[in-house]
Amino acid sequence: MSSNELLGLGVLTVACLLAAGFLFRSWRRRRTRPPLVAAIVVLASGVIAVALAITGVPYRTIVGPAFIIAMLAVLVSARIDRGSGNP
């Protein structure tokens, strides 16, 4: 694994942790389920992506889909939470 790939995995990890932190904070304020579920999905996709990359799966094959899954989880969470009538 090259240093650029390690840097990319580090950035993916930090991004997933930040997104999950924001979602967890939103859950603590509103006490609705969608942000908590999205935070779990974001963390799980980040952990799975890093684990697969460390085990030898090509880096570019893993990071893109993990990022897309995390973004979709955040967007779906926001859409569901907004649609439920919460302020």
PDB file of N, CA, C and O in Angstrom:
ATOM      1  N   MET A   1       0.842  -1.164   0.000  1.00  0.00           N
ATOM      2  CA  MET A   1       0.000   0.000   0.000  1.00  0.00           C
ATOM      3  C   MET A   1       0.897   1.239   0.000  1.00  0.00           C
ATOM      4  O   MET A   1       1.811   1.350   0.816  1.00  0.00           O
ATOM      5  N   SER A   2       0.629   2.166  -0.917  1.00  0.00           N
ATOM      6  CA  SER A   2       1.463   3.365  -1.020  1.00  0.00           C
ATOM      7  C   SER A   2       1.046   4.404   0.021  1.00  0.00           C
ATOM      8  O   SER A   2       0.011   4.280   0.676  1.00  0.00           O
ATOM      9  N   SER A   3       1.878   5.419   0.148  1.00  0.00           N
ATOM     10  CA  SER A   3       1.583   6.466   1.128  1.00  0.00           C
ATOM     11  C   SER A   3       0.348   7.266   0.712  1.00  0.00           C
ATOM     12  O   SER A   3      -0.395   7.744   1.569  1.00  0.00           O
ATOM     13  N   ASN A   4       0.126   7.414  -0.588  1.00  0.00           N
ATOM     14  CA  ASN A   4      -1.075   8.120  -1.043  1.00  0.00           C
ATOM     15  C   ASN A   4      -2.339   7.343  -0.681  1.00  0.00           C
ATOM     16  O   ASN A   4      -3.346   7.939  -0.297  1.00  0.00           O
ATOM     17  N   GLU A   5      -2.291   6.030  -0.799  1.00  0.00           N
ATOM     18  CA  GLU A   5      -3.437   5.215  -0.426  1.00  0.00           C
ATOM     19  C   GLU A   5      -3.695   5.277   1.077  1.00  0.00           C
ATOM     20  O   GLU A   5      -4.849   5.335   1.503  1.00  0.00           O
ATOM     21  N   LEU A   6      -2.647   5.266   1.875  1.00  0.00           N
ATOM     22  CA  LEU A   6      -2.805   5.396   3.323  1.00  0.00           C
ATOM     23  C   LEU A   6      -3.383   6.756   3.689  1.00  0.00           C
ATOM     24  O   LEU A   6      -4.224   6.861   4.581  1.00  0.00           O
ATOM     25  N   LEU A   7      -2.931   7.789   3.001  1.00  0.00           N
ATOM     26  CA  LEU A   7      -3.469   9.120   3.238  1.00  0.00           C
ATOM     27  C   LEU A   7      -4.958   9.166   2.874  1.00  0.00           C
ATOM     28  O   LEU A   7      -5.761   9.746   3.605  1.00  0.00           O
ATOM     29  N   GLY A   8      -5.318   8.561   1.756  1.00  0.00           N
ATOM     30  CA  GLY A   8      -6.718   8.510   1.351  1.00  0.00           C
ATOM     31  C   GLY A   8      -7.582   7.764   2.347  1.00  0.00           C
ATOM     32  O   GLY A   8      -8.703   8.185   2.634  1.00  0.00           O
ATOM     33  N   LEU A   9      -7.076   6.662   2.878  1.00  0.00           N
ATOM     34  CA  LEU A   9      -7.827   5.919   3.895  1.00  0.00           C
ATOM     35  C   LEU A   9      -7.967   6.731   5.172  1.00  0.00           C
ATOM     36  O   LEU A   9      -9.004   6.687   5.835  1.00  0.00           O
ATOM     37  N   GLY A  10      -6.929   7.465   5.510  1.00  0.00           N
ATOM     38  CA  GLY A  10      -7.001   8.336   6.685  1.00  0.00           C
ATOM     39  C   GLY A  10      -8.040   9.429   6.504  1.00  0.00           C
ATOM     40  O   GLY A  10      -8.801   9.729   7.425  1.00  0.00           O
ATOM     41  N   VAL A  11      -8.072  10.022   5.324  1.00  0.00           N
ATOM     42  CA  VAL A  11      -9.062  11.059   5.045  1.00  0.00           C
ATOM     43  C   VAL A  11     -10.473  10.476   5.067  1.00  0.00           C
ATOM     44  O   VAL A  11     -11.391  11.097   5.600  1.00  0.00           O
ATOM     45  N   LEU A  12     -10.650   9.289   4.492  1.00  0.00           N
ATOM     46  CA  LEU A  12     -11.956   8.636   4.531  1.00  0.00           C
ATOM     47  C   LEU A  12     -12.388   8.370   5.970  1.00  0.00           C
ATOM     48  O   LEU A  12     -13.552   8.571   6.316  1.00  0.00           O
ATOM     49  N   THR A  13     -11.474   7.927   6.792  1.00  0.00           N
ATOM     50  CA  THR A  13     -11.775   7.653   8.195  1.00  0.00           C
ATOM     51  C   THR A  13     -12.200   8.924   8.923  1.00  0.00           C
ATOM     52  O   THR A  13     -13.196   8.928   9.647  1.00  0.00           O
ATOM     53  N   VAL A  14     -11.445  10.000   8.729  1.00  0.00           N
ATOM     54  CA  VAL A  14     -11.783  11.267   9.384  1.00  0.00           C
ATOM     55  C   VAL A  14     -13.133  11.784   8.891  1.00  0.00           C
ATOM     56  O   VAL A  14     -13.939  12.268   9.686  1.00  0.00           O
ATOM     57  N   ALA A  15     -13.382  11.687   7.596  1.00  0.00           N
ATOM     58  CA  ALA A  15     -14.660  12.147   7.040  1.00  0.00           C
ATOM     59  C   ALA A  15     -15.828  11.349   7.612  1.00  0.00           C
ATOM     60  O   ALA A  15     -16.864  11.920   7.955  1.00  0.00           O
ATOM     61  N   CYS A  16     -15.665  10.042   7.715  1.00  0.00           N
ATOM     62  CA  CYS A  16     -16.737   9.210   8.273  1.00  0.00           C
ATOM     63  C   CYS A  16     -16.969   9.523   9.748  1.00  0.00           C
ATOM     64  O   CYS A  16     -18.112   9.567  10.203  1.00  0.00           O
ATOM     65  N   LEU A  17     -15.894   9.739  10.490  1.00  0.00           N
ATOM     66  CA  LEU A  17     -16.048  10.071  11.903  1.00  0.00           C
ATOM     67  C   LEU A  17     -16.722  11.423  12.091  1.00  0.00           C
ATOM     68  O   LEU A  17     -17.573  11.570  12.968  1.00  0.00           O
ATOM     69  N   LEU A  18     -16.357  12.412  11.282  1.00  0.00           N
ATOM     70  CA  LEU A  18     -16.987  13.727  11.384  1.00  0.00           C
ATOM     71  C   LEU A  18     -18.472  13.655  11.023  1.00  0.00           C
ATOM     72  O   LEU A  18     -19.314  14.215  11.724  1.00  0.00           O
ATOM     73  N   ALA A  19     -18.785  12.964   9.926  1.00  0.00           N
ATOM     74  CA  ALA A  19     -20.183  12.842   9.524  1.00  0.00           C
ATOM     75  C   ALA A  19     -20.997  12.114  10.591  1.00  0.00           C
ATOM     76  O   ALA A  19     -22.110  12.526  10.915  1.00  0.00           O
ATOM     77  N   ALA A  20     -20.449  11.048  11.128  1.00  0.00           N
ATOM     78  CA  ALA A  20     -21.157  10.312  12.175  1.00  0.00           C
ATOM     79  C   ALA A  20     -21.313  11.170  13.430  1.00  0.00           C
ATOM     80  O   ALA A  20     -22.335  11.089  14.111  1.00  0.00           O
ATOM     81  N   GLY A  21     -20.318  11.982  13.735  1.00  0.00           N
ATOM     82  CA  GLY A  21     -20.419  12.885  14.880  1.00  0.00           C
ATOM     83  C   GLY A  21     -21.524  13.913  14.709  1.00  0.00           C
ATOM     84  O   GLY A  21     -22.282  14.173  15.644  1.00  0.00           O
ATOM     85  N   PHE A  22     -21.619  14.497  13.527  1.00  0.00           N
ATOM     86  CA  PHE A  22     -22.690  15.455  13.254  1.00  0.00           C
ATOM     87  C   PHE A  22     -24.062  14.784  13.328  1.00  0.00           C
ATOM     88  O   PHE A  22     -25.012  15.348  13.871  1.00  0.00           O
ATOM     89  N   LEU A  23     -24.149  13.590  12.784  1.00  0.00           N
ATOM     90  CA  LEU A  23     -25.423  12.875  12.825  1.00  0.00           C
ATOM     91  C   LEU A  23     -25.805  12.485  14.255  1.00  0.00           C
ATOM     92  O   LEU A  23     -26.975  12.543  14.633  1.00  0.00           O
ATOM     93  N   PHE A  24     -24.814  12.093  15.033  1.00  0.00           N
ATOM     94  CA  PHE A  24     -25.086  11.732  16.423  1.00  0.00           C
ATOM     95  C   PHE A  24     -25.559  12.954  17.205  1.00  0.00           C
ATOM     96  O   PHE A  24     -26.468  12.857  18.029  1.00  0.00           O
ATOM     97  N   ARG A  25     -24.941  14.099  16.944  1.00  0.00           N
ATOM     98  CA  ARG A  25     -25.363  15.330  17.604  1.00  0.00           C
ATOM     99  C   ARG A  25     -26.801  15.688  17.215  1.00  0.00           C
ATOM    100  O   ARG A  25     -27.587  16.126  18.055  1.00  0.00           O
ATOM    101  N   SER A  26     -27.133  15.499  15.953  1.00  0.00           N
ATOM    102  CA  SER A  26     -28.498  15.747  15.496  1.00  0.00           C
ATOM    103  C   SER A  26     -29.480  14.801  16.185  1.00  0.00           C
ATOM    104  O   SER A  26     -30.584  15.198  16.559  1.00  0.00           O
ATOM    105  N   TRP A  27     -29.065  13.557  16.346  1.00  0.00           N
ATOM    106  CA  TRP A  27     -29.924  12.595  17.033  1.00  0.00           C
ATOM    107  C   TRP A  27     -30.137  12.997  18.489  1.00  0.00           C
ATOM    108  O   TRP A  27     -31.250  12.886  19.004  1.00  0.00           O
ATOM    109  N   ARG A  28     -29.093  13.459  19.150  1.00  0.00           N
ATOM    110  CA  ARG A  28     -29.225  13.858  20.551  1.00  0.00           C
ATOM    111  C   ARG A  28     -30.179  15.031  20.716  1.00  0.00           C
ATOM    112  O   ARG A  28     -30.901  15.111  21.710  1.00  0.00           O
ATOM    113  N   ARG A  29     -30.185  15.934  19.753  1.00  0.00           N
ATOM    114  CA  ARG A  29     -31.087  17.088  19.832  1.00  0.00           C
ATOM    115  C   ARG A  29     -32.538  16.708  19.555  1.00  0.00           C
ATOM    116  O   ARG A  29     -33.443  17.128  20.277  1.00  0.00           O
ATOM    117  N   ARG A  30     -32.758  15.913  18.508  1.00  0.00           N
ATOM    118  CA  ARG A  30     -34.125  15.649  18.046  1.00  0.00           C
ATOM    119  C   ARG A  30     -34.730  14.370  18.589  1.00  0.00           C
ATOM    120  O   ARG A  30     -35.951  14.251  18.681  1.00  0.00           O
ATOM    121  N   ARG A  31     -33.901  13.426  18.945  1.00  0.00           N
ATOM    122  CA  ARG A  31     -34.352  12.101  19.409  1.00  0.00           C
ATOM    123  C   ARG A  31     -35.203  11.389  18.367  1.00  0.00           C
ATOM    124  O   ARG A  31     -36.175  10.714  18.706  1.00  0.00           O
ATOM    125  N   THR A  32     -34.833  11.542  17.092  1.00  0.00           N
ATOM    126  CA  THR A  32     -35.481  10.785  16.030  1.00  0.00           C
ATOM    127  C   THR A  32     -34.516   9.717  15.537  1.00  0.00           C
ATOM    128  O   THR A  32     -33.302   9.850  15.693  1.00  0.00           O
ATOM    129  N   ARG A  33     -35.043   8.683  14.958  1.00  0.00           N
ATOM    130  CA  ARG A  33     -34.229   7.546  14.578  1.00  0.00           C
ATOM    131  C   ARG A  33     -33.350   7.755  13.337  1.00  0.00           C
ATOM    132  O   ARG A  33     -32.230   7.244  13.330  1.00  0.00           O
ATOM    133  N   PRO A  34     -33.779   8.471  12.286  1.00  0.00           N
ATOM    134  CA  PRO A  34     -32.976   8.531  11.059  1.00  0.00           C
ATOM    135  C   PRO A  34     -31.526   8.996  11.228  1.00  0.00           C
ATOM    136  O   PRO A  34     -30.644   8.398  10.611  1.00  0.00           O
ATOM    137  N   PRO A  35     -31.228  10.029  12.029  1.00  0.00           N
ATOM    138  CA  PRO A  35     -29.814  10.396  12.163  1.00  0.00           C
ATOM    139  C   PRO A  35     -28.963   9.315  12.830  1.00  0.00           C
ATOM    140  O   PRO A  35     -27.799   9.131  12.475  1.00  0.00           O
ATOM    141  N   LEU A  36     -29.536   8.612  13.782  1.00  0.00           N
ATOM    142  CA  LEU A  36     -28.784   7.551  14.459  1.00  0.00           C
ATOM    143  C   LEU A  36     -28.496   6.392  13.508  1.00  0.00           C
ATOM    144  O   LEU A  36     -27.387   5.857  13.490  1.00  0.00           O
ATOM    145  N   VAL A  37     -29.489   6.012  12.726  1.00  0.00           N
ATOM    146  CA  VAL A  37     -29.293   4.933  11.749  1.00  0.00           C
ATOM    147  C   VAL A  37     -28.256   5.349  10.703  1.00  0.00           C
ATOM    148  O   VAL A  37     -27.397   4.552  10.324  1.00  0.00           O
ATOM    149  N   ALA A  38     -28.340   6.596  10.240  1.00  0.00           N
ATOM    150  CA  ALA A  38     -27.373   7.083   9.256  1.00  0.00           C
ATOM    151  C   ALA A  38     -25.959   7.112   9.841  1.00  0.00           C
ATOM    152  O   ALA A  38     -24.997   6.782   9.147  1.00  0.00           O
ATOM    153  N   ALA A  39     -25.827   7.500  11.101  1.00  0.00           N
ATOM    154  CA  ALA A  39     -24.505   7.513  11.740  1.00  0.00           C
ATOM    155  C   ALA A  39     -23.922   6.101  11.795  1.00  0.00           C
ATOM    156  O   ALA A  39     -22.730   5.911  11.553  1.00  0.00           O
ATOM    157  N   ILE A  40     -24.746   5.129  12.108  1.00  0.00           N
ATOM    158  CA  ILE A  40     -24.280   3.745  12.159  1.00  0.00           C
ATOM    159  C   ILE A  40     -23.864   3.269  10.766  1.00  0.00           C
ATOM    160  O   ILE A  40     -22.848   2.590  10.618  1.00  0.00           O
ATOM    161  N   VAL A  41     -24.649   3.626   9.747  1.00  0.00           N
ATOM    162  CA  VAL A  41     -24.311   3.229   8.372  1.00  0.00           C
ATOM    163  C   VAL A  41     -23.012   3.876   7.922  1.00  0.00           C
ATOM    164  O   VAL A  41     -22.179   3.228   7.289  1.00  0.00           O
ATOM    165  N   VAL A  42     -22.834   5.157   8.248  1.00  0.00           N
ATOM    166  CA  VAL A  42     -21.602   5.862   7.863  1.00  0.00           C
ATOM    167  C   VAL A  42     -20.391   5.220   8.537  1.00  0.00           C
ATOM    168  O   VAL A  42     -19.377   4.975   7.883  1.00  0.00           O
ATOM    169  N   LEU A  43     -20.487   4.948   9.825  1.00  0.00           N
ATOM    170  CA  LEU A  43     -19.369   4.309  10.529  1.00  0.00           C
ATOM    171  C   LEU A  43     -19.090   2.910   9.990  1.00  0.00           C
ATOM    172  O   LEU A  43     -17.935   2.529   9.805  1.00  0.00           O
ATOM    173  N   ALA A  44     -20.142   2.156   9.741  1.00  0.00           N
ATOM    174  CA  ALA A  44     -19.954   0.795   9.235  1.00  0.00           C
ATOM    175  C   ALA A  44     -19.321   0.794   7.851  1.00  0.00           C
ATOM    176  O   ALA A  44     -18.437  -0.017   7.575  1.00  0.00           O
ATOM    177  N   SER A  45     -19.761   1.693   6.978  1.00  0.00           N
ATOM    178  CA  SER A  45     -19.167   1.729   5.636  1.00  0.00           C
ATOM    179  C   SER A  45     -17.698   2.138   5.699  1.00  0.00           C
ATOM    180  O   SER A  45     -16.877   1.615   4.946  1.00  0.00           O
ATOM    181  N   GLY A  46     -17.363   3.066   6.590  1.00  0.00           N
ATOM    182  CA  GLY A  46     -15.959   3.457   6.749  1.00  0.00           C
ATOM    183  C   GLY A  46     -15.101   2.329   7.290  1.00  0.00           C
ATOM    184  O   GLY A  46     -13.994   2.098   6.803  1.00  0.00           O
ATOM    185  N   VAL A  47     -15.604   1.632   8.289  1.00  0.00           N
ATOM    186  CA  VAL A  47     -14.847   0.522   8.880  1.00  0.00           C
ATOM    187  C   VAL A  47     -14.651  -0.603   7.865  1.00  0.00           C
ATOM    188  O   VAL A  47     -13.562  -1.164   7.744  1.00  0.00           O
ATOM    189  N   ILE A  48     -15.715  -0.921   7.145  1.00  0.00           N
ATOM    190  CA  ILE A  48     -15.619  -1.990   6.144  1.00  0.00           C
ATOM    191  C   ILE A  48     -14.648  -1.602   5.036  1.00  0.00           C
ATOM    192  O   ILE A  48     -13.862  -2.436   4.585  1.00  0.00           O
ATOM    193  N   ALA A  49     -14.691  -0.347   4.593  1.00  0.00           N
ATOM    194  CA  ALA A  49     -13.790   0.111   3.527  1.00  0.00           C
ATOM    195  C   ALA A  49     -12.334   0.024   3.962  1.00  0.00           C
ATOM    196  O   ALA A  49     -11.487  -0.454   3.208  1.00  0.00           O
ATOM    197  N   VAL A  50     -12.044   0.477   5.157  1.00  0.00           N
ATOM    198  CA  VAL A  50     -10.661   0.431   5.649  1.00  0.00           C
ATOM    199  C   VAL A  50     -10.204  -1.013   5.832  1.00  0.00           C
ATOM    200  O   VAL A  50      -9.079  -1.359   5.474  1.00  0.00           O
ATOM    201  N   ALA A  51     -11.070  -1.854   6.388  1.00  0.00           N
ATOM    202  CA  ALA A  51     -10.702  -3.262   6.592  1.00  0.00           C
ATOM    203  C   ALA A  51     -10.435  -3.965   5.268  1.00  0.00           C
ATOM    204  O   ALA A  51      -9.478  -4.730   5.154  1.00  0.00           O
ATOM    205  N   LEU A  52     -11.277  -3.710   4.263  1.00  0.00           N
ATOM    206  CA  LEU A  52     -11.060  -4.340   2.962  1.00  0.00           C
ATOM    207  C   LEU A  52      -9.787  -3.839   2.300  1.00  0.00           C
ATOM    208  O   LEU A  52      -9.056  -4.618   1.686  1.00  0.00           O
ATOM    209  N   ALA A  53      -9.517  -2.550   2.421  1.00  0.00           N
ATOM    210  CA  ALA A  53      -8.301  -1.999   1.814  1.00  0.00           C
ATOM    211  C   ALA A  53      -7.054  -2.553   2.485  1.00  0.00           C
ATOM    212  O   ALA A  53      -6.051  -2.807   1.818  1.00  0.00           O
ATOM    213  N   ILE A  54      -7.106  -2.740   3.793  1.00  0.00           N
ATOM    214  CA  ILE A  54      -5.953  -3.290   4.507  1.00  0.00           C
ATOM    215  C   ILE A  54      -5.730  -4.754   4.137  1.00  0.00           C
ATOM    216  O   ILE A  54      -4.589  -5.213   4.089  1.00  0.00           O
ATOM    217  N   THR A  55      -6.815  -5.492   3.874  1.00  0.00           N
ATOM    218  CA  THR A  55      -6.663  -6.900   3.530  1.00  0.00           C
ATOM    219  C   THR A  55      -6.205  -7.129   2.092  1.00  0.00           C
ATOM    220  O   THR A  55      -5.903  -8.260   1.710  1.00  0.00           O
ATOM    221  N   GLY A  56      -6.150  -6.059   1.291  1.00  0.00           N
ATOM    222  CA  GLY A  56      -5.580  -6.215  -0.037  1.00  0.00           C
ATOM    223  C   GLY A  56      -6.490  -5.910  -1.208  1.00  0.00           C
ATOM    224  O   GLY A  56      -6.050  -5.980  -2.356  1.00  0.00           O
ATOM    225  N   VAL A  57      -7.741  -5.575  -0.957  1.00  0.00           N
ATOM    226  CA  VAL A  57      -8.635  -5.198  -2.048  1.00  0.00           C
ATOM    227  C   VAL A  57      -8.150  -3.860  -2.602  1.00  0.00           C
ATOM    228  O   VAL A  57      -7.764  -2.988  -1.824  1.00  0.00           O
ATOM    229  N   PRO A  58      -8.160  -3.671  -3.919  1.00  0.00           N
ATOM    230  CA  PRO A  58      -7.664  -2.412  -4.488  1.00  0.00           C
ATOM    231  C   PRO A  58      -8.352  -1.189  -3.883  1.00  0.00           C
ATOM    232  O   PRO A  58      -9.573  -1.143  -3.736  1.00  0.00           O
ATOM    233  N   TYR A  59      -7.545  -0.224  -3.548  1.00  0.00           N
ATOM    234  CA  TYR A  59      -7.980   0.982  -2.846  1.00  0.00           C
ATOM    235  C   TYR A  59      -9.082   1.723  -3.593  1.00  0.00           C
ATOM    236  O   TYR A  59     -10.090   2.099  -2.995  1.00  0.00           O
ATOM    237  N   ARG A  60      -8.904   1.933  -4.874  1.00  0.00           N
ATOM    238  CA  ARG A  60      -9.871   2.713  -5.652  1.00  0.00           C
ATOM    239  C   ARG A  60     -11.214   2.001  -5.794  1.00  0.00           C
ATOM    240  O   ARG A  60     -12.239   2.648  -6.007  1.00  0.00           O
ATOM    241  N   THR A  61     -11.215   0.707  -5.681  1.00  0.00           N
ATOM    242  CA  THR A  61     -12.453  -0.061  -5.763  1.00  0.00           C
ATOM    243  C   THR A  61     -13.290   0.106  -4.505  1.00  0.00           C
ATOM    244  O   THR A  61     -14.508  -0.067  -4.546  1.00  0.00           O
ATOM    245  N   ILE A  62     -12.666   0.434  -3.410  1.00  0.00           N
ATOM    246  CA  ILE A  62     -13.341   0.480  -2.117  1.00  0.00           C
ATOM    247  C   ILE A  62     -13.760   1.887  -1.715  1.00  0.00           C
ATOM    248  O   ILE A  62     -14.884   2.085  -1.255  1.00  0.00           O
ATOM    249  N   VAL A  63     -12.882   2.861  -1.877  1.00  0.00           N
ATOM    250  CA  VAL A  63     -13.124   4.191  -1.324  1.00  0.00           C
ATOM    251  C   VAL A  63     -14.302   4.894  -2.003  1.00  0.00           C
ATOM    252  O   VAL A  63     -15.110   5.526  -1.322  1.00  0.00           O
ATOM    253  N   GLY A  64     -14.413   4.798  -3.298  1.00  0.00           N
ATOM    254  CA  GLY A  64     -15.512   5.451  -4.003  1.00  0.00           C
ATOM    255  C   GLY A  64     -16.879   4.968  -3.555  1.00  0.00           C
ATOM    256  O   GLY A  64     -17.714   5.780  -3.156  1.00  0.00           O
ATOM    257  N   PRO A  65     -17.133   3.655  -3.610  1.00  0.00           N
ATOM    258  CA  PRO A  65     -18.435   3.169  -3.142  1.00  0.00           C
ATOM    259  C   PRO A  65     -18.705   3.457  -1.664  1.00  0.00           C
ATOM    260  O   PRO A  65     -19.846   3.729  -1.290  1.00  0.00           O
ATOM    261  N   ALA A  66     -17.675   3.401  -0.821  1.00  0.00           N
ATOM    262  CA  ALA A  66     -17.883   3.705   0.603  1.00  0.00           C
ATOM    263  C   ALA A  66     -18.305   5.152   0.786  1.00  0.00           C
ATOM    264  O   ALA A  66     -19.183   5.452   1.594  1.00  0.00           O
ATOM    265  N   PHE A  67     -17.680   6.047   0.036  1.00  0.00           N
ATOM    266  CA  PHE A  67     -18.038   7.456   0.120  1.00  0.00           C
ATOM    267  C   PHE A  67     -19.470   7.679  -0.377  1.00  0.00           C
ATOM    268  O   PHE A  67     -20.225   8.441   0.226  1.00  0.00           O
ATOM    269  N   ILE A  68     -19.837   7.022  -1.461  1.00  0.00           N
ATOM    270  CA  ILE A  68     -21.188   7.169  -2.015  1.00  0.00           C
ATOM    271  C   ILE A  68     -22.227   6.615  -1.039  1.00  0.00           C
ATOM    272  O   ILE A  68     -23.280   7.225  -0.851  1.00  0.00           O
ATOM    273  N   ILE A  69     -21.949   5.484  -0.424  1.00  0.00           N
ATOM    274  CA  ILE A  69     -22.876   4.913   0.555  1.00  0.00           C
ATOM    275  C   ILE A  69     -23.055   5.849   1.741  1.00  0.00           C
ATOM    276  O   ILE A  69     -24.172   6.041   2.222  1.00  0.00           O
ATOM    277  N   ALA A  70     -21.961   6.430   2.210  1.00  0.00           N
ATOM    278  CA  ALA A  70     -22.040   7.355   3.341  1.00  0.00           C
ATOM    279  C   ALA A  70     -22.857   8.595   2.976  1.00  0.00           C
ATOM    280  O   ALA A  70     -23.684   9.050   3.766  1.00  0.00           O
ATOM    281  N   MET A  71     -22.628   9.137   1.789  1.00  0.00           N
ATOM    282  CA  MET A  71     -23.380  10.323   1.365  1.00  0.00           C
ATOM    283  C   MET A  71     -24.864   9.998   1.200  1.00  0.00           C
ATOM    284  O   MET A  71     -25.715  10.795   1.595  1.00  0.00           O
ATOM    285  N   LEU A  72     -25.181   8.856   0.633  1.00  0.00           N
ATOM    286  CA  LEU A  72     -26.582   8.460   0.490  1.00  0.00           C
ATOM    287  C   LEU A  72     -27.260   8.276   1.844  1.00  0.00           C
ATOM    288  O   LEU A  72     -28.425   8.634   2.011  1.00  0.00           O
ATOM    289  N   ALA A  73     -26.540   7.724   2.800  1.00  0.00           N
ATOM    290  CA  ALA A  73     -27.108   7.551   4.135  1.00  0.00           C
ATOM    291  C   ALA A  73     -27.441   8.902   4.768  1.00  0.00           C
ATOM    292  O   ALA A  73     -28.489   9.058   5.394  1.00  0.00           O
ATOM    293  N   VAL A  74     -26.558   9.865   4.605  1.00  0.00           N
ATOM    294  CA  VAL A  74     -26.804  11.198   5.154  1.00  0.00           C
ATOM    295  C   VAL A  74     -27.985  11.859   4.449  1.00  0.00           C
ATOM    296  O   VAL A  74     -28.853  12.441   5.099  1.00  0.00           O
ATOM    297  N   LEU A  75     -28.017  11.769   3.120  1.00  0.00           N
ATOM    298  CA  LEU A  75     -29.098  12.403   2.367  1.00  0.00           C
ATOM    299  C   LEU A  75     -30.461  11.771   2.659  1.00  0.00           C
ATOM    300  O   LEU A  75     -31.454  12.481   2.823  1.00  0.00           O
ATOM    301  N   VAL A  76     -30.507  10.457   2.723  1.00  0.00           N
ATOM    302  CA  VAL A  76     -31.772   9.771   3.027  1.00  0.00           C
ATOM    303  C   VAL A  76     -32.215  10.104   4.446  1.00  0.00           C
ATOM    304  O   VAL A  76     -33.404  10.307   4.690  1.00  0.00           O
ATOM    305  N   SER A  77     -31.284  10.160   5.374  1.00  0.00           N
ATOM    306  CA  SER A  77     -31.619  10.517   6.746  1.00  0.00           C
ATOM    307  C   SER A  77     -32.222  11.912   6.811  1.00  0.00           C
ATOM    308  O   SER A  77     -33.230  12.128   7.483  1.00  0.00           O
ATOM    309  N   ALA A  78     -31.608  12.853   6.116  1.00  0.00           N
ATOM    310  CA  ALA A  78     -32.129  14.224   6.123  1.00  0.00           C
ATOM    311  C   ALA A  78     -33.506  14.293   5.485  1.00  0.00           C
ATOM    312  O   ALA A  78     -34.387  15.003   5.970  1.00  0.00           O
ATOM    313  N   ARG A  79     -33.687  13.566   4.413  1.00  0.00           N
ATOM    314  CA  ARG A  79     -34.982  13.576   3.720  1.00  0.00           C
ATOM    315  C   ARG A  79     -36.084  12.960   4.589  1.00  0.00           C
ATOM    316  O   ARG A  79     -37.185  13.503   4.673  1.00  0.00           O
ATOM    317  N   ILE A  80     -35.794  11.855   5.217  1.00  0.00           N
ATOM    318  CA  ILE A  80     -36.788  11.204   6.069  1.00  0.00           C
ATOM    319  C   ILE A  80     -37.094  12.066   7.299  1.00  0.00           C
ATOM    320  O   ILE A  80     -38.253  12.216   7.688  1.00  0.00           O
ATOM    321  N   ASP A  81     -36.050  12.625   7.903  1.00  0.00           N
ATOM    322  CA  ASP A  81     -36.228  13.448   9.091  1.00  0.00           C
ATOM    323  C   ASP A  81     -37.018  14.709   8.750  1.00  0.00           C
ATOM    324  O   ASP A  81     -37.860  15.131   9.543  1.00  0.00           O
ATOM    325  N   ARG A  82     -36.774  15.308   7.619  1.00  0.00           N
ATOM    326  CA  ARG A  82     -37.507  16.500   7.209  1.00  0.00           C
ATOM    327  C   ARG A  82     -38.957  16.159   6.886  1.00  0.00           C
ATOM    328  O   ARG A  82     -39.867  16.931   7.189  1.00  0.00           O
ATOM    329  N   GLY A  83     -39.166  15.005   6.273  1.00  0.00           N
ATOM    330  CA  GLY A  83     -40.516  14.594   5.893  1.00  0.00           C
ATOM    331  C   GLY A  83     -41.387  14.191   7.061  1.00  0.00           C
ATOM    332  O   GLY A  83     -42.609  14.129   6.923  1.00  0.00           O
ATOM    333  N   SER A  84     -40.783  13.912   8.223  1.00  0.00           N
ATOM    334  CA  SER A  84     -41.570  13.477   9.364  1.00  0.00           C
ATOM    335  C   SER A  84     -42.172  14.632  10.149  1.00  0.00           C
ATOM    336  O   SER A  84     -42.884  14.406  11.127  1.00  0.00           O
ATOM    337  N   GLY A  85     -41.897  15.871   9.735  1.00  0.00           N
ATOM    338  CA  GLY A  85     -42.504  17.029  10.365  1.00  0.00           C
ATOM    339  C   GLY A  85     -41.747  17.557  11.561  1.00  0.00           C
ATOM    340  O   GLY A  85     -42.286  18.378  12.302  1.00  0.00           O
ATOM    341  N   ASN A  86     -40.522  17.121  11.778  1.00  0.00           N
ATOM    342  CA  ASN A  86     -39.713  17.638  12.880  1.00  0.00           C
ATOM    343  C   ASN A  86     -39.081  18.952  12.481  1.00  0.00           C
ATOM    344  O   ASN A  86     -38.688  19.118  11.327  1.00  0.00           O
ATOM    345  N   PRO A  87     -38.970  19.903  13.418  1.00  0.00           N
ATOM    346  CA  PRO A  87     -38.351  21.200  13.075  1.00  0.00           C
ATOM    347  C   PRO A  87     -36.878  21.119  12.871  1.00  0.00           C
ATOM    348  O   PRO A  87     -36.238  22.130  12.581  1.00  0.00           O
TER     349      PRO A  87
END
